[in-house]
């Protein structure tokens, strides 16, 4: 479908919203006129007129909403051609190959993504400032040829005038959402008002010694909800219609990627995206922000730059994500086709003789990638986060894990406080020696399965033993790291592991924990192993 037809369809969908408003206004006006013709006069007609006007206001406001809220630009680091000549030269070359105007701005962002926008005016008829967003995590995971495929895809959106239609599509969505929200808000307000009125009346009846009537707001706000339902129905149609066109735009843009980078590099780039995205999310959760709760961050430039360590260490795991692609869109309104479909279409194209071309890392397009990563942190992190203490990766993992284990789980702290037990290992062992029954009372306060909670007698003791053992092990870990005799070790290929003081220590610890958690507890082995000077 050409740009003109896509624009026409978008205008028709937008006009449909206004036509729906006109029809509903006509229905409201017709209801008043019809009621008057049927002989309704006086207060009844006046109430109907007021109700029609109240319902008409949100419709009119939605139809004539001329100013849209300005879309916030993505946070990032704008880079000039003087600062990043190689990157700008590559983008200019790609734009020329695709046959479109070069973006006016390039912004480095913190996502595994590349995107383009255009501040088009006059409902998309007048071209505007073009902005290209490139994710540094994306560049971290792609070589230059695959990055060129991704950027060619984005330039394809410019060449096909896809970005010109964005303001039209966005206008329709915003107008629909705002109209629906207004009706829902008015419905909720009317229900709240009626509920308060009935509760006040019920209070007076109770004060007078009478039985209060049950509060019922079933019919209140019904007219507002009915109007919201009508607009919601059109909104779903609008949302389902616009992605179908957007998905065709994505497939057309993929062809631009093939022309610039070759069939194999274009398909390979999409497969890499399916691996880098989840890897980046896991990296941010499990590594980059591991110490945030303790006020710690990785070294400058490593909050986003450390991703490369994980990609290298888990290359084998990520191969599965490269092979197994999603066969369905993320949701019915997703503007992108399923990744499996996109890759299949690309790989079904004739061989072009270029293959998967060897290429240097795309970060080498930057004059100083480390400086760019640091600048990105400054741009996207809050001032409080940016000012956190910075530690090398090995120390960051050890300190973060040690502080977590030192704090203990909230449930364990609450259980200890309720039984008057101190927070350390020695305090718990002393409490067990003084009163073995304290073990049961503490484990009763800790989370357990339904079967464990319902168990009694011997079965209850069997369920309680591993619960107590886990609590003891948690305290042992905190004690050892606090003494400096054990250390958490960084691994990019698996979770952090605890290095114990000496060979054979772990086996001795298992035995000592079993003794302390037994029905007839013996805490002495655990004291000698962990608490002895």
C-alpha positions in Angstrom: 0.0 0.0 0.0 1.5 3.4 -1.1 2.0 6.3 1.3 -1.0 8.2 -0.2 -3.3 5.3 0.4 -2.0 4.8 3.9 -2.5 8.4 4.6 -6.0 8.3 3.2 -6.9 5.3 5.4 -5.5 7.0 8.5 -7.6 10.1 7.7 -10.7 7.9 7.2 -10.2 6.3 10.6 -9.7 9.7 12.2 -12.8 11.0 10.4 -14.7 8.0 11.7 -14.1 9.2 15.2 -15.6 12.6 14.4 -18.5 10.9 12.5 -19.2 8.8 15.5 -19.3 12.0 17.6 -21.7 13.6 15.2 -24.0 10.6 15.2 -24.1 10.5 19.0 -24.8 14.2 19.2 -27.6 13.7 16.8 -29.0 10.9 18.9 -28.9 13.0 22.0 -30.5 15.9 20.3 -33.1 13.6 18.7 -34.0 12.1 22.1 -34.8 15.6 23.5 -36.8 16.6 20.4 -38.6 13.3 20.4 -39.5 13.5 24.0 -40.9 17.0 23.5 -42.9 15.9 20.5 -44.3 13.0 22.6 -45.7 15.5 25.1 -42.9 15.7 27.7 -42.7 19.2 29.1 -41.7 21.1 32.2 -39.2 19.7 34.7 -39.0 16.3 33.0 -38.0 17.8 29.7 -35.5 20.1 31.4 -33.8 17.1 33.2 -33.6 15.3 29.9 -32.0 18.3 28.2 -29.5 18.7 31.0 -28.5 15.0 30.8 -28.1 15.3 27.0 -25.9 18.4 27.4 -23.8 16.7 30.1 -23.2 13.7 27.8 -22.5 15.9 24.8 -19.7 17.9 26.5 -17.1 15.1 26.5 -18.0 14.3 22.9 -17.5 17.8 21.7 -14.3 18.3 23.6 -12.9 15.1 22.1 -13.9 16.1 18.6 -12.4 19.6 18.8 -9.2 18.8 20.7 -6.7 20.7 18.6 -3.6 20.5 20.7 -2.0 17.2 21.5 0.3 16.7 24.5 3.8 16.8 23.1 5.5 13.4 23.0 8.5 13.3 25.4 11.8 12.7 23.6 13.7 9.6 24.7 16.4 10.4 27.2 19.8 10.0 25.8 23.0 11.7 24.5 22.7 13.8 21.3 25.8 13.5 19.2 27.1 15.9 16.6 28.9 15.1 13.4 32.0 16.8 14.8 32.0 14.5 17.8 31.1 11.2 16.1 32.2 11.6 12.4 32.3 7.8 11.7 28.8 7.2 13.0 27.4 10.1 11.1 29.2 9.0 7.9 27.7 5.5 8.2 24.2 6.9 8.7 24.6 9.3 5.7 25.8 6.5 3.6 22.9 4.2 4.6 20.4 7.1 4.0 21.8 7.6 0.5 21.6 3.9 -0.2 18.0 3.8 0.9 17.2 7.0 -1.0 16.1 9.3 1.8 17.1 12.4 3.6 19.7 12.0 6.4 18.3 12.5 10.0 18.9 15.9 11.5 19.8 14.5 14.9 21.3 11.3 16.3 20.7 10.4 19.9 22.3 7.6 21.8 19.9 5.8 24.2 19.9 3.1 26.8 17.7 0.6 25.0 18.2 -2.5 22.8 16.5 -0.6 20.0 16.8 1.8 17.1 14.0 4.2 16.2 13.2 7.2 14.1 10.8 10.1 14.6 9.9 13.1 12.5 8.3 16.3 13.8 6.0 16.5 10.8 3.5 19.4 10.6 0.1 20.0 8.9 -1.1 16.5 9.7 2.0 14.9 8.2 2.0 16.9 5.0 5.0 19.1 6.0 8.3 17.4 6.7 10.0 18.2 10.0 13.0 17.5 12.1 14.2 13.9 11.7 15.7 12.2 14.8 17.4 8.9 14.8 17.7 7.0 18.2 20.4 4.3 18.5 20.7 2.2 21.6 24.2 1.7 23.0 23.3 -1.7 24.3 22.2 -2.5 20.8 25.6 -1.5 19.4 27.2 -3.5 22.2 25.6 -6.7 20.8 25.9 -6.1 17.1 28.8 -5.9 14.7 28.8 -3.0 12.2 27.2 -4.9 9.3 24.2 -6.0 11.4 23.9 -2.5 12.8 23.8 -1.2 9.3 20.9 -3.6 8.6 19.0 -2.2 11.6 19.7 1.4 10.6 18.7 0.7 7.0 15.4 -0.6 8.3 14.9 2.7 10.2 15.9 4.7 7.1 13.3 2.6 5.2 10.6 4.1 7.4 11.7 7.6 6.4 11.8 6.6 2.7 8.3 5.2 2.8 7.1 8.3 4.6 5.9 6.1 7.6 7.0 8.7 10.1 4.8 11.4 8.4 1.7 9.4 9.4 2.7 9.1 13.1 1.0 12.4 14.1 -2.3 11.4 12.5 -2.3 8.0 14.1 -1.3 9.4 17.5 -4.0 12.1 17.2 -6.7 9.5 16.8 -5.5 7.4 19.6 -5.2 10.3 22.0 -8.6 11.6 21.2 -10.2 8.2 21.7 -8.4 7.6 25.0 -9.2 11.0 26.3 -12.9 10.7 25.5 -13.2 7.3 27.0 -11.3 8.4 30.1 -13.6 11.4 30.5 -16.8 9.3 30.4 -15.3 6.7 32.9 -14.2 9.5 35.3 -17.7 11.0 35.2 -19.2 7.6 35.8 -16.9 7.0 38.8 -17.6 10.5 40.2 -21.4 9.9 40.0 -21.1 6.5 41.7 -18.9 8.0 44.5 -21.4 10.8 45.0 -24.3 8.5 45.2 -22.5 6.1 47.5 -21.6 8.9 49.9 -25.2 10.1 49.8 -26.5 6.6 50.7 -23.9 6.0 53.4 -24.9 9.3 55.0 -28.5 8.3 54.9 -27.7 4.8 56.3 -25.7 6.4 59.2 -28.7 8.5 60.1 -31.0 5.5 60.2 -28.5 3.5 62.4 -28.3 6.5 64.7 -32.1 6.5 65.0 -32.0 2.8 65.9 -33.4 1.7 62.5 -32.0 -0.9 60.0 -29.9 0.6 57.3 -30.7 -0.2 53.7 -28.1 -1.9 51.6 -26.1 0.5 49.5 -26.8 0.1 45.8 -25.2 2.2 43.0 -25.9 -0.3 40.2 -27.7 2.2 37.9 -25.6 5.2 38.7 -23.3 6.4 35.9 -24.9 3.9 33.5 -25.3 6.5 30.7 -21.6 7.5 31.0 -20.5 3.9 30.9 -22.7 3.2 27.9 -21.0 6.1 26.0 -17.6 4.9 27.1 -18.4 1.4 25.8 -19.3 2.8 22.4 -16.1 4.7 22.1 -14.1 1.8 23.4 -15.6 -0.4 20.7 -14.5 2.1 18.0 -11.1 2.4 19.8 -10.5 -1.4 19.5 -11.4 -1.2 15.8 -9.0 1.7 15.4 -6.2 0.0 17.2 -6.6 -3.2 15.2 -6.7 -1.3 11.9 -3.6 0.8 12.4 -1.3 -2.1 13.3 -2.1 -4.0 10.2 -0.7 -1.1 8.1 2.2 -0.6 10.5 3.1 -4.3 10.1 3.2 -3.9 6.3 5.5 -0.9 6.8 7.8 -3.0 8.9 8.1 -5.7 6.2 8.8 -3.0 3.6 11.5 -1.5 5.8 13.0 -4.9 6.2 13.6 -4.9 2.4 15.6 -1.7 2.8 17.8 -3.6 5.3 18.3 -6.4 2.8 19.3 -4.0 0.0 21.9 -2.3 2.2 23.4 -5.1 4.3 22.5 -8.2 2.4 20.0 -11.0 3.0 22.0 -12.9 5.5 23.1 -10.0 7.6 19.6 -8.5 7.7 18.1 -11.8 8.9 21.0 -12.4 11.3 20.5 -8.9 12.8 16.9 -9.7 13.7 17.9 -13.0 15.3 20.5 -11.2 17.3 17.9 -8.7 18.5 15.8 -11.6 19.9 18.8 -12.6 22.0 20.2 -9.3 23.0 16.9 -7.9 24.3 16.3 -10.6 27.0 20.0 -10.7 27.8 20.0 -7.0 28.4 17.0 -7.2 30.7 18.6 -10.0 32.7 21.8 -8.1 32.9 20.2 -4.9 34.2 18.2 -6.9 36.8 20.9 -9.3 38.0 24.2 -7.4 37.5 23.9 -3.6 36.8 21.4 -2.9 39.6 22.5 -5.7 41.9 23.9 -3.2 44.5 21.4 -0.4 44.1 19.6 -1.3 47.4 23.0 -0.9 49.1 23.8 2.3 47.3 26.3 0.7 44.9 26.8 0.8 41.1 29.4 -0.7 38.7 32.3 1.4 37.6 31.6 4.5 35.4 30.5 3.3 31.9 29.7 -0.2 33.1 26.0 0.3 34.0 25.2 -0.3 30.3 28.7 -1.2 29.1 29.0 -4.4 31.2 26.5 -6.1 29.0 29.3 -7.3 26.7 30.7 -9.5 29.5 27.4 -11.3 29.8 26.9 -11.7 26.0 30.4 -13.3 25.7 30.0 -15.6 28.7 26.5 -16.8 27.8 26.9 -17.0 24.0 25.8 -20.7 24.1 22.6 -20.0 26.0 21.7 -17.2 23.7 22.0 -19.4 20.6 18.6 -20.9 21.6 17.0 -17.4 21.4 18.6 -16.8 18.1 17.1 -20.0 16.7 13.7 -20.0 18.4 11.9 -16.8 17.3 8.4 -15.7 18.5 5.8 -16.9 16.1 3.1 -14.4 17.2 3.1 -10.6 17.7 3.5 -9.5 21.3 -0.2 -8.5 21.4 -3.0 -7.9 18.9 -2.1 -4.2 18.8 1.6 -4.6 18.3 2.8 -2.6 15.3 5.5 -5.2 14.4 4.8 -8.6 12.8 6.0 -11.7 14.5 9.8 -11.9 14.4 9.6 -15.4 13.0 7.6 -14.1 10.1 10.0 -11.3 9.4 13.0 -13.5 9.4 11.3 -16.2 7.3 10.4 -13.6 4.6 14.0 -12.3 4.5 15.6 -15.7 4.4 13.3 -16.8 1.6 14.7 -14.1 -0.7 17.1 -15.2 -3.4 20.8 -15.6 -2.4 22.6 -12.3 -3.1 26.1 -13.5 -2.8 27.0 -11.4 0.2 26.5 -13.9 2.9 27.1 -13.0 6.6 29.9 -10.5 6.0 32.7 -10.3 8.6 32.6 -7.0 10.3 34.1 -5.1 13.2 32.2 -4.4 16.4 29.7 -1.5 15.9 31.0 0.3 19.0 34.1 1.1 16.9 32.0 3.6 15.0 32.2 5.8 18.1 35.2 8.0 18.7 35.3 6.9 22.4 32.7 4.3 23.4 33.6 4.4 27.1 33.1 8.2 27.2 29.7 7.7 25.4 28.7 5.1 27.9 29.6 7.4 30.8 27.7 10.3 29.2 24.7 8.0 28.7 24.7 7.2 32.4 24.7 10.9 33.2 21.8 11.5 30.9 19.5 8.7 32.0 20.3 7.9 35.6 18.8 10.1 38.4 21.3 12.4 40.1 21.0 10.2 43.2 21.8 7.0 41.3 24.6 8.6 39.3 26.2 9.7 42.6 26.2 6.2 44.2 29.4 4.6 45.2 31.1 2.8 42.3 32.9 -0.5 42.8 34.7 -2.9 40.4 32.6 -5.9 39.4 34.2 -8.4 41.8 33.8 -6.1 44.8 30.4 -5.0 43.7 29.1 -8.6 43.7 30.7 -9.4 47.0 29.5 -6.3 48.8 26.0 -6.4 47.4 25.5 -10.1 48.2 27.1 -9.7 51.7 24.9 -6.7 52.6 21.8 -8.6 51.4 22.6 -11.7 53.5 23.6 -9.5 56.5 20.1 -7.9 56.4 18.4 -11.2 56.3 14.9 -11.8 54.9 12.1 -9.6 56.3 10.2 -12.7 57.4 13.2 -14.0 59.4 13.8 -10.6 61.0 10.1 -10.4 62.0 10.1 -13.9 63.4 13.2 -13.2 65.5 11.8 -9.9 66.8 8.5 -11.6 67.8 10.4 -14.2 69.9 12.9 -11.7 71.3 15.8 -13.3 69.6 18.7 -11.2 68.4 19.5 -10.9 64.7 22.8 -12.9 64.6 23.6 -16.6 64.4 24.9 -16.7 68.0 21.7 -15.2 69.3 19.6 -17.9 67.6 21.9 -20.8 68.8 21.7 -19.4 72.3 17.9 -19.2 72.1 17.7 -22.9 70.9 20.0 -24.1 73.7 17.9 -22.2 76.3 14.5 -23.3 74.9 14.4 -25.8 72.1 10.7 -25.0 71.6 11.8 -21.6 70.2 12.6 -23.4 67.0 9.0 -24.4 66.4 7.7 -20.9 67.3 10.1 -19.3 64.9 9.4 -21.7 62.0 5.7 -21.3 62.6 6.2 -17.6 61.8 8.1 -18.2 58.5 6.4 -18.8 55.1 5.4 -22.4 54.5 3.4 -24.4 52.1 -0.3 -25.3 52.7 0.6 -28.9 53.6 3.2 -27.7 56.1 0.8 -25.3 57.7 -1.8 -28.0 58.1 0.6 -30.7 59.4 0.7 -31.7 63.1 2.9 -33.9 65.3 5.8 -35.7 63.6 4.8 -34.5 60.2 4.9 -30.9 61.4 8.4 -31.4 62.7 9.5 -32.9 59.4 8.2 -29.9 57.6 9.8 -27.5 60.1 13.3 -28.9 60.0 14.3 -27.7 56.5 12.7 -24.3 57.2 14.9 -23.9 60.3 17.9 -25.3 58.4 17.5 -22.6 55.7 17.2 -19.9 58.3 20.4 -21.1 60.0 22.2 -21.3 56.7 21.2 -17.7 55.9 22.7 -16.6 59.2 25.9 -18.6 58.6 26.4 -16.9 55.3 26.0 -13.5 56.9 28.4 -14.4 59.7 31.1 -15.7 57.4 31.0 -12.8 55.0 30.9 -10.3 58.0 34.1 -12.0 59.4 35.7 -11.9 56.0 36.2 -15.7 55.9 33.9 -16.2 52.9 33.5 -14.3 49.7 30.9 -14.0 47.0 32.4 -14.7 43.6 31.4 -13.0 40.4 30.4 -15.2 37.4 29.0 -13.9 34.1 27.8 -17.4 33.1 26.0 -18.4 36.3 24.7 -17.0 39.6 27.2 -15.7 42.2 28.7 -18.4 44.4 30.0 -18.3 47.9 33.7 -19.3 48.4 34.0 -20.9 51.8 37.1 -20.5 54.1 38.8 -23.9 53.2 38.4 -27.1 51.2 36.0 -29.5 52.9 34.3 -26.6 54.8 31.0 -27.0 52.9 30.7 -30.7 53.9 31.4 -29.9 57.5 28.8 -27.1 57.4 26.1 -29.5 56.0 26.7 -31.9 58.9 26.7 -29.0 61.5 23.4 -27.6 60.1 21.8 -31.0 60.3 22.8 -31.3 64.0 21.4 -27.8 64.9 18.1 -28.5 63.1 17.6 -32.0 64.5 14.6 -32.8 66.8 17.2 -33.0 69.6 19.4 -30.1 68.6 23.1 -30.0 69.0 24.5 -26.5 68.3 28.1 -27.2 69.3 29.4 -28.3 65.9 28.0 -25.1 64.2 29.5 -22.9 67.0 32.9 -24.5 66.6 32.9 -24.3 62.8 31.5 -20.8 62.3 31.7 -18.8 65.6 35.0 -20.0 67.0 37.8 -17.3 67.0 
